[in-house]
Amino acid sequence: MLTIELEPELETTLNTMAQNEHSSPSELIKRLINRYIQEKQQSELLIDIVATLPEIACFKDQDPLNLQKAMRNEWD
């Protein structure tokens, strides 16, 4: 068991929220913590998101970086 000290305003808010939810403050805190954990687990790294993007047809079988370097070399 853990005891948490809250500022009076936050304690009042927590109690009001719990009453509105027909729940206890400790149950409300448990749900909030579980939601927080789920959101953290669902968040993805940018590289994971990029890996799921569709492939652009003009870059099929080409490395976009090599293509960009070749274009830059044409300017020199």
N, CA, C and O atoms as a Maestro MAE file, in Angstrom:
{
 s_m_m2io_version
 :::
 2.0.0
}

f_m_ct {
 s_m_title
 :::
 protein
 m_atom[304] {
  # First column is atom index #
  i_m_mmod_type
  r_m_x_coord
  r_m_y_coord
  r_m_z_coord
  i_m_residue_number
  s_m_chain_name
  s_m_pdb_residue_name
  s_m_pdb_atom_name
  i_m_atomic_number
  :::
  1 25 0.847 -1.171 0.000 1 A "MET " " N  " 7
  2 3 0.000 0.000 0.000 1 A "MET " " CA " 6
  3 2 0.889 1.228 0.000 1 A "MET " " C  " 6
  4 15 1.954 1.247 0.615 1 A "MET " " O  " 8
  5 25 0.425 2.263 -0.709 2 A "LEU " " N  " 7
  6 3 1.159 3.504 -0.860 2 A "LEU " " CA " 6
  7 2 0.258 4.661 -0.444 2 A "LEU " " C  " 6
  8 15 -0.916 4.715 -0.810 2 A "LEU " " O  " 8
  9 25 0.814 5.564 0.309 3 A "THR " " N  " 7
  10 3 0.069 6.755 0.711 3 A "THR " " CA " 6
  11 2 0.600 7.934 -0.081 3 A "THR " " C  " 6
  12 15 1.808 8.158 -0.156 3 A "THR " " O  " 8
  13 25 -0.317 8.684 -0.671 4 A "ILE " " N  " 7
  14 3 0.063 9.832 -1.492 4 A "ILE " " CA " 6
  15 2 -0.513 11.091 -0.868 4 A "ILE " " C  " 6
  16 15 -1.687 11.138 -0.503 4 A "ILE " " O  " 8
  17 25 0.329 12.111 -0.751 5 A "GLU " " N  " 7
  18 3 -0.139 13.403 -0.248 5 A "GLU " " CA " 6
  19 2 -0.447 14.301 -1.437 5 A "GLU " " C  " 6
  20 15 0.383 14.471 -2.331 5 A "GLU " " O  " 8
  21 25 -1.640 14.872 -1.441 6 A "LEU " " N  " 7
  22 3 -2.068 15.762 -2.510 6 A "LEU " " CA " 6
  23 2 -2.371 17.140 -1.948 6 A "LEU " " C  " 6
  24 15 -2.721 17.290 -0.778 6 A "LEU " " O  " 8
  25 25 -2.230 18.148 -2.810 7 A "GLU " " N  " 7
  26 3 -2.651 19.484 -2.404 7 A "GLU " " CA " 6
  27 2 -4.163 19.451 -2.192 7 A "GLU " " C  " 6
  28 15 -4.855 18.650 -2.819 7 A "GLU " " O  " 8
  29 25 -4.675 20.302 -1.326 8 A "PRO " " N  " 7
  30 3 -6.122 20.288 -1.039 8 A "PRO " " CA " 6
  31 2 -6.995 20.417 -2.291 8 A "PRO " " C  " 6
  32 15 -8.022 19.746 -2.396 8 A "PRO " " O  " 8
  33 25 -6.596 21.276 -3.243 9 A "GLU " " N  " 7
  34 3 -7.388 21.464 -4.456 9 A "GLU " " CA " 6
  35 2 -7.434 20.179 -5.287 9 A "GLU " " C  " 6
  36 15 -8.480 19.807 -5.818 9 A "GLU " " O  " 8
  37 25 -6.290 19.514 -5.388 10 A "LEU " " N  " 7
  38 3 -6.222 18.277 -6.155 10 A "LEU " " CA " 6
  39 2 -7.007 17.162 -5.457 10 A "LEU " " C  " 6
  40 15 -7.658 16.347 -6.110 10 A "LEU " " O  " 8
  41 25 -6.939 17.140 -4.161 11 A "GLU " " N  " 7
  42 3 -7.707 16.151 -3.401 11 A "GLU " " CA " 6
  43 2 -9.214 16.347 -3.615 11 A "GLU " " C  " 6
  44 15 -9.959 15.383 -3.790 11 A "GLU " " O  " 8
  45 25 -9.638 17.591 -3.599 12 A "THR " " N  " 7
  46 3 -11.049 17.892 -3.836 12 A "THR " " CA " 6
  47 2 -11.453 17.465 -5.244 12 A "THR " " C  " 6
  48 15 -12.510 16.866 -5.440 12 A "THR " " O  " 8
  49 25 -10.614 17.773 -6.208 13 A "THR " " N  " 7
  50 3 -10.893 17.387 -7.592 13 A "THR " " CA " 6
  51 2 -10.980 15.874 -7.734 13 A "THR " " C  " 6
  52 15 -11.882 15.360 -8.394 13 A "THR " " O  " 8
  53 25 -10.048 15.165 -7.118 14 A "LEU " " N  " 7
  54 3 -10.049 13.701 -7.176 14 A "LEU " " CA " 6
  55 2 -11.321 13.130 -6.555 14 A "LEU " " C  " 6
  56 15 -11.951 12.242 -7.130 14 A "LEU " " O  " 8
  57 25 -11.694 13.631 -5.396 15 A "ASN " " N  " 7
  58 3 -12.911 13.155 -4.737 15 A "ASN " " CA " 6
  59 2 -14.158 13.448 -5.567 15 A "ASN " " C  " 6
  60 15 -15.061 12.615 -5.653 15 A "ASN " " O  " 8
  61 25 -14.207 14.628 -6.176 16 A "THR " " N  " 7
  62 3 -15.349 14.984 -7.028 16 A "THR " " CA " 6
  63 2 -15.411 14.065 -8.247 16 A "THR " " C  " 6
  64 15 -16.481 13.577 -8.611 16 A "THR " " O  " 8
  65 25 -14.269 13.837 -8.866 17 A "MET " " N  " 7
  66 3 -14.230 12.945 -10.026 17 A "MET " " CA " 6
  67 2 -14.673 11.534 -9.636 17 A "MET " " C  " 6
  68 15 -15.438 10.898 -10.362 17 A "MET " " O  " 8
  69 25 -14.202 11.056 -8.512 18 A "ALA " " N  " 7
  70 3 -14.564 9.711 -8.057 18 A "ALA " " CA " 6
  71 2 -16.068 9.621 -7.808 18 A "ALA " " C  " 6
  72 15 -16.702 8.633 -8.178 18 A "ALA " " O  " 8
  73 25 -16.632 10.640 -7.188 19 A "GLN " " N  " 7
  74 3 -18.081 10.645 -6.945 19 A "GLN " " CA " 6
  75 2 -18.854 10.650 -8.257 19 A "GLN " " C  " 6
  76 15 -19.853 9.945 -8.397 19 A "GLN " " O  " 8
  77 25 -18.392 11.443 -9.216 20 A "ASN " " N  " 7
  78 3 -19.066 11.500 -10.516 20 A "ASN " " CA " 6
  79 2 -18.984 10.163 -11.256 20 A "ASN " " C  " 6
  80 15 -19.879 9.813 -12.025 20 A "ASN " " O  " 8
  81 25 -17.916 9.432 -11.017 21 A "GLU " " N  " 7
  82 3 -17.720 8.127 -11.655 21 A "GLU " " CA " 6
  83 2 -18.347 6.995 -10.834 21 A "GLU " " C  " 6
  84 15 -18.298 5.832 -11.236 21 A "GLU " " O  " 8
  85 25 -18.933 7.336 -9.690 22 A "HIS " " N  " 7
  86 3 -19.484 6.332 -8.772 22 A "HIS " " CA " 6
  87 2 -18.420 5.297 -8.411 22 A "HIS " " C  " 6
  88 15 -18.624 4.086 -8.498 22 A "HIS " " O  " 8
  89 25 -17.288 5.834 -8.005 23 A "SER " " N  " 7
  90 3 -16.135 4.993 -7.698 23 A "SER " " CA " 6
  91 2 -15.387 5.597 -6.514 23 A "SER " " C  " 6
  92 15 -15.729 6.672 -6.021 23 A "SER " " O  " 8
  93 25 -14.364 4.880 -6.076 24 A "SER " " N  " 7
  94 3 -13.524 5.417 -5.000 24 A "SER " " CA " 6
  95 2 -12.316 6.125 -5.616 24 A "SER " " C  " 6
  96 15 -11.949 5.847 -6.758 24 A "SER " " O  " 8
  97 25 -11.700 7.034 -4.867 25 A "PRO " " N  " 7
  98 3 -10.497 7.691 -5.378 25 A "PRO " " CA " 6
  99 2 -9.390 6.695 -5.743 25 A "PRO " " C  " 6
  100 15 -8.702 6.869 -6.749 25 A "PRO " " O  " 8
  101 25 -9.224 5.665 -4.932 26 A "SER " " N  " 7
  102 3 -8.164 4.689 -5.236 26 A "SER " " CA " 6
  103 2 -8.467 3.929 -6.525 26 A "SER " " C  " 6
  104 15 -7.549 3.632 -7.290 26 A "SER " " O  " 8
  105 25 -9.730 3.611 -6.779 27 A "GLU " " N  " 7
  106 3 -10.101 2.928 -8.022 27 A "GLU " " CA " 6
  107 2 -9.862 3.837 -9.223 27 A "GLU " " C  " 6
  108 15 -9.385 3.386 -10.265 27 A "GLU " " O  " 8
  109 25 -10.191 5.097 -9.076 28 A "LEU " " N  " 7
  110 3 -9.966 6.059 -10.147 28 A "LEU " " CA " 6
  111 2 -8.474 6.185 -10.456 28 A "LEU " " C  " 6
  112 15 -8.079 6.225 -11.621 28 A "LEU " " O  " 8
  113 25 -7.658 6.247 -9.424 29 A "ILE " " N  " 7
  114 3 -6.207 6.335 -9.619 29 A "ILE " " CA " 6
  115 2 -5.686 5.076 -10.303 29 A "ILE " " C  " 6
  116 15 -4.830 5.166 -11.183 29 A "ILE " " O  " 8
  117 25 -6.187 3.904 -9.915 30 A "LYS " " N  " 7
  118 3 -5.771 2.650 -10.571 30 A "LYS " " CA " 6
  119 2 -6.083 2.691 -12.064 30 A "LYS " " C  " 6
  120 15 -5.253 2.317 -12.893 30 A "LYS " " O  " 8
  121 25 -7.293 3.152 -12.398 31 A "ARG " " N  " 7
  122 3 -7.662 3.223 -13.815 31 A "ARG " " CA " 6
  123 2 -6.797 4.215 -14.577 31 A "ARG " " C  " 6
  124 15 -6.401 3.955 -15.714 31 A "ARG " " O  " 8
  125 25 -6.505 5.345 -13.958 32 A "LEU " " N  " 7
  126 3 -5.652 6.339 -14.605 32 A "LEU " " CA " 6
  127 2 -4.238 5.803 -14.836 32 A "LEU " " C  " 6
  128 15 -3.641 6.043 -15.886 32 A "LEU " " O  " 8
  129 25 -3.719 5.092 -13.870 33 A "ILE " " N  " 7
  130 3 -2.385 4.516 -14.016 33 A "ILE " " CA " 6
  131 2 -2.385 3.448 -15.111 33 A "ILE " " C  " 6
  132 15 -1.458 3.394 -15.918 33 A "ILE " " O  " 8
  133 25 -3.411 2.604 -15.146 34 A "ASN " " N  " 7
  134 3 -3.500 1.580 -16.190 34 A "ASN " " CA " 6
  135 2 -3.608 2.210 -17.571 34 A "ASN " " C  " 6
  136 15 -2.985 1.739 -18.522 34 A "ASN " " O  " 8
  137 25 -4.396 3.275 -17.683 35 A "ARG " " N  " 7
  138 3 -4.514 3.970 -18.968 35 A "ARG " " CA " 6
  139 2 -3.166 4.557 -19.380 35 A "ARG " " C  " 6
  140 15 -2.781 4.480 -20.547 35 A "ARG " " O  " 8
  141 25 -2.463 5.136 -18.436 36 A "TYR " " N  " 7
  142 3 -1.144 5.708 -18.709 36 A "TYR " " CA " 6
  143 2 -0.194 4.632 -19.220 36 A "TYR " " C  " 6
  144 15 0.527 4.850 -20.193 36 A "TYR " " O  " 8
  145 25 -0.191 3.478 -18.572 37 A "ILE " " N  " 7
  146 3 0.684 2.365 -18.977 37 A "ILE " " CA " 6
  147 2 0.328 1.899 -20.388 37 A "ILE " " C  " 6
  148 15 1.222 1.662 -21.200 37 A "ILE " " O  " 8
  149 25 -0.956 1.766 -20.687 38 A "GLN " " N  " 7
  150 3 -1.380 1.346 -22.022 38 A "GLN " " CA " 6
  151 2 -0.941 2.341 -23.088 38 A "GLN " " C  " 6
  152 15 -0.474 1.944 -24.156 38 A "GLN " " O  " 8
  153 25 -1.085 3.608 -22.810 39 A "GLU " " N  " 7
  154 3 -0.685 4.629 -23.782 39 A "GLU " " CA " 6
  155 2 0.816 4.603 -24.015 39 A "GLU " " C  " 6
  156 15 1.273 4.782 -25.144 39 A "GLU " " O  " 8
  157 25 1.580 4.382 -22.968 40 A "LYS " " N  " 7
  158 3 3.032 4.305 -23.104 40 A "LYS " " CA " 6
  159 2 3.430 3.100 -23.951 40 A "LYS " " C  " 6
  160 15 4.342 3.189 -24.773 40 A "LYS " " O  " 8
  161 25 2.755 1.986 -23.752 41 A "GLN " " N  " 7
  162 3 3.069 0.777 -24.505 41 A "GLN " " CA " 6
  163 2 2.653 0.919 -25.961 41 A "GLN " " C  " 6
  164 15 3.272 0.315 -26.838 41 A "GLN " " O  " 8
  165 25 1.621 1.702 -26.236 42 A "GLN " " N  " 7
  166 3 1.136 1.860 -27.593 42 A "GLN " " CA " 6
  167 2 1.942 2.887 -28.385 42 A "GLN " " C  " 6
  168 15 1.940 2.863 -29.616 42 A "GLN " " O  " 8
  169 25 2.619 3.772 -27.694 43 A "SER " " N  " 7
  170 3 3.383 4.775 -28.415 43 A "SER " " CA " 6
  171 2 4.520 4.093 -29.160 43 A "SER " " C  " 6
  172 15 5.138 3.157 -28.654 43 A "SER " " O  " 8
  173 25 4.786 4.571 -30.357 44 A "GLU " " N  " 7
  174 3 5.788 3.957 -31.198 44 A "GLU " " CA " 6
  175 2 6.907 4.943 -31.482 44 A "GLU " " C  " 6
  176 15 6.728 6.158 -31.400 44 A "GLU " " O  " 8
  177 25 8.052 4.399 -31.815 45 A "LEU " " N  " 7
  178 3 9.164 5.225 -32.241 45 A "LEU " " CA " 6
  179 2 8.891 5.712 -33.659 45 A "LEU " " C  " 6
  180 15 8.168 5.063 -34.416 45 A "LEU " " O  " 8
  181 25 9.457 6.831 -34.009 46 A "LEU " " N  " 7
  182 3 9.275 7.385 -35.345 46 A "LEU " " CA " 6
  183 2 9.712 6.384 -36.411 46 A "LEU " " C  " 6
  184 15 9.055 6.254 -37.444 46 A "LEU " " O  " 8
  185 25 10.796 5.687 -36.171 47 A "ILE " " N  " 7
  186 3 11.290 4.720 -37.161 47 A "ILE " " CA " 6
  187 2 10.287 3.594 -37.391 47 A "ILE " " C  " 6
  188 15 10.184 3.077 -38.504 47 A "ILE " " O  " 8
  189 25 9.545 3.207 -36.351 48 A "ASP " " N  " 7
  190 3 8.520 2.180 -36.504 48 A "ASP " " CA " 6
  191 2 7.356 2.701 -37.340 48 A "ASP " " C  " 6
  192 15 6.787 1.964 -38.145 48 A "ASP " " O  " 8
  193 25 7.003 3.966 -37.148 49 A "ILE " " N  " 7
  194 3 5.913 4.568 -37.911 49 A "ILE " " CA " 6
  195 2 6.312 4.695 -39.377 49 A "ILE " " C  " 6
  196 15 5.520 4.389 -40.269 49 A "ILE " " O  " 8
  197 25 7.538 5.145 -39.625 50 A "VAL " " N  " 7
  198 3 8.015 5.308 -40.998 50 A "VAL " " CA " 6
  199 2 8.035 3.968 -41.730 50 A "VAL " " C  " 6
  200 15 7.744 3.910 -42.925 50 A "VAL " " O  " 8
  201 25 8.373 2.900 -41.028 51 A "ALA " " N  " 7
  202 3 8.432 1.583 -41.650 51 A "ALA " " CA " 6
  203 2 7.069 1.120 -42.156 51 A "ALA " " C  " 6
  204 15 6.998 0.270 -43.043 51 A "ALA " " O  " 8
  205 25 5.999 1.661 -41.610 52 A "THR " " N  " 7
  206 3 4.656 1.249 -42.028 52 A "THR " " CA " 6
  207 2 4.089 2.112 -43.153 52 A "THR " " C  " 6
  208 15 3.000 1.830 -43.654 52 A "THR " " O  " 8
  209 25 4.809 3.155 -43.554 53 A "LEU " " N  " 7
  210 3 4.311 4.018 -44.627 53 A "LEU " " CA " 6
  211 2 4.371 3.282 -45.967 53 A "LEU " " C  " 6
  212 15 5.234 2.425 -46.157 53 A "LEU " " O  " 8
  213 25 3.478 3.599 -46.885 54 A "PRO " " N  " 7
  214 3 3.505 2.932 -48.193 54 A "PRO " " CA " 6
  215 2 4.734 3.344 -48.996 54 A "PRO " " C  " 6
  216 15 5.277 4.435 -48.817 54 A "PRO " " O  " 8
  217 25 5.153 2.465 -49.869 55 A "GLU " " N  " 7
  218 3 6.319 2.755 -50.704 55 A "GLU " " CA " 6
  219 2 5.895 3.679 -51.837 55 A "GLU " " C  " 6
  220 15 4.832 3.496 -52.430 55 A "GLU " " O  " 8
  221 25 6.720 4.661 -52.134 56 A "ILE " " N  " 7
  222 3 6.439 5.603 -53.211 56 A "ILE " " CA " 6
  223 2 6.914 4.973 -54.518 56 A "ILE " " C  " 6
  224 15 8.055 4.523 -54.621 56 A "ILE " " O  " 8
  225 25 6.039 4.947 -55.503 57 A "ALA " " N  " 7
  226 3 6.316 4.232 -56.754 57 A "ALA " " CA " 6
  227 2 7.578 4.728 -57.450 57 A "ALA " " C  " 6
  228 15 8.324 3.920 -58.003 57 A "ALA " " O  " 8
  229 25 7.835 6.027 -57.439 58 A "CYS " " N  " 7
  230 3 9.001 6.553 -58.163 58 A "CYS " " CA " 6
  231 2 10.321 6.130 -57.515 58 A "CYS " " C  " 6
  232 15 11.374 6.226 -58.145 58 A "CYS " " O  " 8
  233 25 10.276 5.666 -56.267 59 A "PHE " " N  " 7
  234 3 11.492 5.219 -55.598 59 A "PHE " " CA " 6
  235 2 11.615 3.700 -55.557 59 A "PHE " " C  " 6
  236 15 12.523 3.163 -54.923 59 A "PHE " " O  " 8
  237 25 10.698 3.008 -56.235 60 A "LYS " " N  " 7
  238 3 10.740 1.545 -56.210 60 A "LYS " " CA " 6
  239 2 12.068 1.075 -56.794 60 A "LYS " " C  " 6
  240 15 12.487 1.529 -57.859 60 A "LYS " " O  " 8
  241 25 12.708 0.180 -56.100 61 A "ASP " " N  " 7
  242 3 14.011 -0.393 -56.493 61 A "ASP " " CA " 6
  243 2 15.107 0.667 -56.567 61 A "ASP " " C  " 6
  244 15 16.117 0.463 -57.240 61 A "ASP " " O  " 8
  245 25 14.923 1.793 -55.886 62 A "GLN " " N  " 7
  246 3 15.953 2.829 -55.832 62 A "GLN " " CA " 6
  247 2 16.123 3.286 -54.394 62 A "GLN " " C  " 6
  248 15 15.183 3.247 -53.601 62 A "GLN " " O  " 8
  249 25 17.309 3.709 -54.074 63 A "ASP " " N  " 7
  250 3 17.579 4.300 -52.769 63 A "ASP " " CA " 6
  251 2 17.413 5.810 -52.914 63 A "ASP " " C  " 6
  252 15 18.189 6.436 -53.636 63 A "ASP " " O  " 8
  253 25 16.425 6.415 -52.249 64 A "PRO " " N  " 7
  254 3 16.193 7.850 -52.396 64 A "PRO " " CA " 6
  255 2 17.431 8.696 -52.078 64 A "PRO " " C  " 6
  256 15 17.647 9.741 -52.693 64 A "PRO " " O  " 8
  257 25 18.226 8.250 -51.133 65 A "LEU " " N  " 7
  258 3 19.426 9.009 -50.782 65 A "LEU " " CA " 6
  259 2 20.430 9.000 -51.929 65 A "LEU " " C  " 6
  260 15 21.025 10.033 -52.237 65 A "LEU " " O  " 8
  261 25 20.625 7.849 -52.560 66 A "ASN " " N  " 7
  262 3 21.540 7.775 -53.701 66 A "ASN " " CA " 6
  263 2 21.034 8.618 -54.862 66 A "ASN " " C  " 6
  264 15 21.826 9.257 -55.554 66 A "ASN " " O  " 8
  265 25 19.733 8.628 -55.081 67 A "LEU " " N  " 7
  266 3 19.137 9.440 -56.133 67 A "LEU " " CA " 6
  267 2 19.381 10.924 -55.859 67 A "LEU " " C  " 6
  268 15 19.718 11.685 -56.766 67 A "LEU " " O  " 8
  269 25 19.209 11.327 -54.596 68 A "GLN " " N  " 7
  270 3 19.438 12.722 -54.231 68 A "GLN " " CA " 6
  271 2 20.909 13.097 -54.429 68 A "GLN " " C  " 6
  272 15 21.205 14.180 -54.933 68 A "GLN " " O  " 8
  273 25 21.826 12.220 -54.039 69 A "LYS " " N  " 7
  274 3 23.258 12.487 -54.230 69 A "LYS " " CA " 6
  275 2 23.593 12.630 -55.712 69 A "LYS " " C  " 6
  276 15 24.373 13.505 -56.088 69 A "LYS " " O  " 8
  277 25 23.016 11.787 -56.547 70 A "ALA " " N  " 7
  278 3 23.268 11.860 -57.991 70 A "ALA " " CA " 6
  279 2 22.772 13.181 -58.547 70 A "ALA " " C  " 6
  280 15 23.441 13.790 -59.382 70 A "ALA " " O  " 8
  281 25 21.606 13.636 -58.095 71 A "MET " " N  " 7
  282 3 21.082 14.913 -58.560 71 A "MET " " CA " 6
  283 2 21.974 16.067 -58.107 71 A "MET " " C  " 6
  284 15 22.183 17.021 -58.857 71 A "MET " " O  " 8
  285 25 22.491 15.986 -56.905 72 A "ARG " " N  " 7
  286 3 23.382 17.039 -56.424 72 A "ARG " " CA " 6
  287 2 24.664 17.061 -57.239 72 A "ARG " " C  " 6
  288 15 25.192 18.129 -57.546 72 A "ARG " " O  " 8
  289 25 25.163 15.880 -57.588 73 A "ASN " " N  " 7
  290 3 26.392 15.812 -58.372 73 A "ASN " " CA " 6
  291 2 26.194 16.427 -59.746 73 A "ASN " " C  " 6
  292 15 27.146 16.957 -60.319 73 A "ASN " " O  " 8
  293 25 24.974 16.370 -60.295 74 A "GLU " " N  " 7
  294 3 24.694 17.010 -61.590 74 A "GLU " " CA " 6
  295 2 24.825 18.522 -61.504 74 A "GLU " " C  " 6
  296 15 25.150 19.168 -62.500 74 A "GLU " " O  " 8
  297 25 24.580 19.093 -60.342 75 A "TRP " " N  " 7
  298 3 24.623 20.546 -60.187 75 A "TRP " " CA " 6
  299 2 26.068 21.070 -60.124 75 A "TRP " " C  " 6
  300 15 26.323 22.246 -60.384 75 A "TRP " " O  " 8
  301 25 27.001 20.181 -59.775 76 A "ASP " " N  " 7
  302 3 28.398 20.635 -59.634 76 A "ASP " " CA " 6
  303 2 29.102 20.773 -60.941 76 A "ASP " " C  " 6
  304 15 30.275 21.144 -60.974 76 A "ASP " " O  " 8
  :::
 }
 m_bond[303] {
  # First column is bond index #
  i_m_from
  i_m_to
  i_m_order
  :::
  1 1 2 1
  2 2 3 1
  3 3 4 2
  4 3 5 1
  5 5 6 1
  6 6 7 1
  7 7 8 2
  8 7 9 1
  9 9 10 1
  10 10 11 1
  11 11 12 2
  12 11 13 1
  13 13 14 1
  14 14 15 1
  15 15 16 2
  16 15 17 1
  17 17 18 1
  18 18 19 1
  19 19 20 2
  20 19 21 1
  21 21 22 1
  22 22 23 1
  23 23 24 2
  24 23 25 1
  25 25 26 1
  26 26 27 1
  27 27 28 2
  28 27 29 1
  29 29 30 1
  30 30 31 1
  31 31 32 2
  32 31 33 1
  33 33 34 1
  34 34 35 1
  35 35 36 2
  36 35 37 1
  37 37 38 1
  38 38 39 1
  39 39 40 2
  40 39 41 1
  41 41 42 1
  42 42 43 1
  43 43 44 2
  44 43 45 1
  45 45 46 1
  46 46 47 1
  47 47 48 2
  48 47 49 1
  49 49 50 1
  50 50 51 1
  51 51 52 2
  52 51 53 1
  53 53 54 1
  54 54 55 1
  55 55 56 2
  56 55 57 1
  57 57 58 1
  58 58 59 1
  59 59 60 2
  60 59 61 1
  61 61 62 1
  62 62 63 1
  63 63 64 2
  64 63 65 1
  65 65 66 1
  66 66 67 1
  67 67 68 2
  68 67 69 1
  69 69 70 1
  70 70 71 1
  71 71 72 2
  72 71 73 1
  73 73 74 1
  74 74 75 1
  75 75 76 2
  76 75 77 1
  77 77 78 1
  78 78 79 1
  79 79 80 2
  80 79 81 1
  81 81 82 1
  82 82 83 1
  83 83 84 2
  84 83 85 1
  85 85 86 1
  86 86 87 1
  87 87 88 2
  88 87 89 1
  89 89 90 1
  90 90 91 1
  91 91 92 2
  92 91 93 1
  93 93 94 1
  94 94 95 1
  95 95 96 2
  96 95 97 1
  97 97 98 1
  98 98 99 1
  99 99 100 2
  100 99 101 1
  101 101 102 1
  102 102 103 1
  103 103 104 2
  104 103 105 1
  105 105 106 1
  106 106 107 1
  107 107 108 2
  108 107 109 1
  109 109 110 1
  110 110 111 1
  111 111 112 2
  112 111 113 1
  113 113 114 1
  114 114 115 1
  115 115 116 2
  116 115 117 1
  117 117 118 1
  118 118 119 1
  119 119 120 2
  120 119 121 1
  121 121 122 1
  122 122 123 1
  123 123 124 2
  124 123 125 1
  125 125 126 1
  126 126 127 1
  127 127 128 2
  128 127 129 1
  129 129 130 1
  130 130 131 1
  131 131 132 2
  132 131 133 1
  133 133 134 1
  134 134 135 1
  135 135 136 2
  136 135 137 1
  137 137 138 1
  138 138 139 1
  139 139 140 2
  140 139 141 1
  141 141 142 1
  142 142 143 1
  143 143 144 2
  144 143 145 1
  145 145 146 1
  146 146 147 1
  147 147 148 2
  148 147 149 1
  149 149 150 1
  150 150 151 1
  151 151 152 2
  152 151 153 1
  153 153 154 1
  154 154 155 1
  155 155 156 2
  156 155 157 1
  157 157 158 1
  158 158 159 1
  159 159 160 2
  160 159 161 1
  161 161 162 1
  162 162 163 1
  163 163 164 2
  164 163 165 1
  165 165 166 1
  166 166 167 1
  167 167 168 2
  168 167 169 1
  169 169 170 1
  170 170 171 1
  171 171 172 2
  172 171 173 1
  173 173 174 1
  174 174 175 1
  175 175 176 2
  176 175 177 1
  177 177 178 1
  178 178 179 1
  179 179 180 2
  180 179 181 1
  181 181 182 1
  182 182 183 1
  183 183 184 2
  184 183 185 1
  185 185 186 1
  186 186 187 1
  187 187 188 2
  188 187 189 1
  189 189 190 1
  190 190 191 1
  191 191 192 2
  192 191 193 1
  193 193 194 1
  194 194 195 1
  195 195 196 2
  196 195 197 1
  197 197 198 1
  198 198 199 1
  199 199 200 2
  200 199 201 1
  201 201 202 1
  202 202 203 1
  203 203 204 2
  204 203 205 1
  205 205 206 1
  206 206 207 1
  207 207 208 2
  208 207 209 1
  209 209 210 1
  210 210 211 1
  211 211 212 2
  212 211 213 1
  213 213 214 1
  214 214 215 1
  215 215 216 2
  216 215 217 1
  217 217 218 1
  218 218 219 1
  219 219 220 2
  220 219 221 1
  221 221 222 1
  222 222 223 1
  223 223 224 2
  224 223 225 1
  225 225 226 1
  226 226 227 1
  227 227 228 2
  228 227 229 1
  229 229 230 1
  230 230 231 1
  231 231 232 2
  232 231 233 1
  233 233 234 1
  234 234 235 1
  235 235 236 2
  236 235 237 1
  237 237 238 1
  238 238 239 1
  239 239 240 2
  240 239 241 1
  241 241 242 1
  242 242 243 1
  243 243 244 2
  244 243 245 1
  245 245 246 1
  246 246 247 1
  247 247 248 2
  248 247 249 1
  249 249 250 1
  250 250 251 1
  251 251 252 2
  252 251 253 1
  253 253 254 1
  254 254 255 1
  255 255 256 2
  256 255 257 1
  257 257 258 1
  258 258 259 1
  259 259 260 2
  260 259 261 1
  261 261 262 1
  262 262 263 1
  263 263 264 2
  264 263 265 1
  265 265 266 1
  266 266 267 1
  267 267 268 2
  268 267 269 1
  269 269 270 1
  270 270 271 1
  271 271 272 2
  272 271 273 1
  273 273 274 1
  274 274 275 1
  275 275 276 2
  276 275 277 1
  277 277 278 1
  278 278 279 1
  279 279 280 2
  280 279 281 1
  281 281 282 1
  282 282 283 1
  283 283 284 2
  284 283 285 1
  285 285 286 1
  286 286 287 1
  287 287 288 2
  288 287 289 1
  289 289 290 1
  290 290 291 1
  291 291 292 2
  292 291 293 1
  293 293 294 1
  294 294 295 1
  295 295 296 2
  296 295 297 1
  297 297 298 1
  298 298 299 1
  299 299 300 2
  300 299 301 1
  301 301 302 1
  302 302 303 1
  303 303 304 2
  :::
 }
}
